């Protein structure tokens, strides 16, 4: 790619070449950005052979019991038995000693964006970094024990390329459940036109896929939904709010009741679930009214009443609260002094945790160039003022919204837990400052909010599996389920921080030592 001339500007030819090169670079799996990708050592390579894991401390996430000294028999990527016996290998069987470490079902990140790179700004000359980080997203999730993710809105072409690479074992990563693009009205959430980011984005869209379905009338909605759900999508992602999350934007378009009726009937006919982005009471009320299957995120403008929570429970609507999003996007850098409303003990502790995390990030968490750019961009809040950022081409989230979620979200979530609402666990990773492989941060935040370790493990495994409609395949360690496991030295029922660093991650019966890279 050509660099700017001495004046710091590119001519039209250079711009077009750079845009075209960027589009092509990020569209082909075999291109650059791979050489720096680490790989984990596969402990056992025995295709077609039975694998016997002995001496495992198997955690039953439903009961909270630890089944000590268990043997897990795996064949063809599926759990064949969980027994007390320790058979001797025969007829080509492979035996691996877990050495009495703790085994849980593979973790599930039920809300992330695998083709987004957590960047706060777009750098035309950073295409290599961007593409490399997209591949690293899957690797980083897997390295932290996540064997399944639910992608909540992607660049469809890049997503399908990555899924194929994972299936062919060319890229280490979790299985991906996805919706493809957001099903949204023109200029509704995510309310950034790719053309706002780069005038050359249109050149890249054919190669990477359009993340926005964006319809303008019912005929276009029907046509685009059919196109978007083709090729394996298992749910529909909606946005239910009437307010933008972006600094400098306000109202955004909302679905008419007719639109939601069409979407609901389409989903019902094809057995697709519906998940809705909800940050406001307006969105919550519509989500409950129209019977969405899950609410994503938490409210920033209301404390819910008992009656409202019970209404949600009655309709069996689940929630994936992604509370860590509120912590990370509640940017204290936006204020010379934090407003009194936000000076609570809980928020103070969350801000301290946020500062420590951002300070301690390494290249294991995110590409260093991306993290440096993210940290540098925080100055924009006070440099321009939140209300002016969008006009300046700076796409940053409203800190006041996310501070308000820190105020109201914990109480709402605890009330939902008490009402028996199904609560999942997700990160929204891919959004700026939300890095992939950080499900453990959401889990630890749930602990600070008041969840027990048993409840947290349930949120990140069996509850998520139920939300994904995959509880017959993942979420617990049982006969007939996929052999997706994470192995830890310490017991996460006693200390949830154990989930930060697995020793082994097993997916489809393939065992990887994630403490050693090759």
Secondary structure as GFF3:
##gff-version 3
##sequence-region A 1 518
A	DSSP	alpha_helix	12	25	.	.	.	ID=ss1
A	DSSP	beta_strand	40	44	.	.	.	ID=ss2
A	DSSP	beta_strand	51	59	.	.	.	ID=ss3
A	DSSP	beta_strand	66	75	.	.	.	ID=ss4
A	DSSP	beta_strand	78	83	.	.	.	ID=ss5
A	DSSP	beta_strand	94	97	.	.	.	ID=ss6
A	DSSP	beta_strand	102	105	.	.	.	ID=ss7
A	DSSP	beta_strand	107	112	.	.	.	ID=ss8
A	DSSP	three_ten_helix	124	126	.	.	.	ID=ss9
A	DSSP	alpha_helix	127	143	.	.	.	ID=ss10
A	DSSP	beta_strand	146	151	.	.	.	ID=ss11
A	DSSP	alpha_helix	156	167	.	.	.	ID=ss12
A	DSSP	beta_strand	175	178	.	.	.	ID=ss13
A	DSSP	alpha_helix	194	197	.	.	.	ID=ss14
A	DSSP	alpha_helix	201	208	.	.	.	ID=ss15
A	DSSP	alpha_helix	218	229	.	.	.	ID=ss16
A	DSSP	beta_strand	235	239	.	.	.	ID=ss17
A	DSSP	alpha_helix	257	269	.	.	.	ID=ss18
A	DSSP	beta_strand	273	277	.	.	.	ID=ss19
A	DSSP	alpha_helix	281	289	.	.	.	ID=ss20
A	DSSP	beta_strand	294	296	.	.	.	ID=ss21
A	DSSP	alpha_helix	306	314	.	.	.	ID=ss22
A	DSSP	beta_strand	318	320	.	.	.	ID=ss23
A	DSSP	alpha_helix	323	329	.	.	.	ID=ss24
A	DSSP	three_ten_helix	332	334	.	.	.	ID=ss25
A	DSSP	three_ten_helix	340	342	.	.	.	ID=ss26
A	DSSP	alpha_helix	345	360	.	.	.	ID=ss27
A	DSSP	alpha_helix	368	377	.	.	.	ID=ss28
A	DSSP	alpha_helix	380	384	.	.	.	ID=ss29
A	DSSP	three_ten_helix	386	388	.	.	.	ID=ss30
A	DSSP	alpha_helix	399	418	.	.	.	ID=ss31
A	DSSP	alpha_helix	439	449	.	.	.	ID=ss32
A	DSSP	alpha_helix	453	458	.	.	.	ID=ss33
A	DSSP	pi_helix	459	463	.	.	.	ID=ss34
A	DSSP	alpha_helix	464	467	.	.	.	ID=ss35
A	DSSP	beta_strand	485	488	.	.	.	ID=ss36
A	DSSP	three_ten_helix	496	500	.	.	.	ID=ss37
A	DSSP	beta_strand	504	507	.	.	.	ID=ss38
A	DSSP	beta_strand	510	517	.	.	.	ID=ss39
###
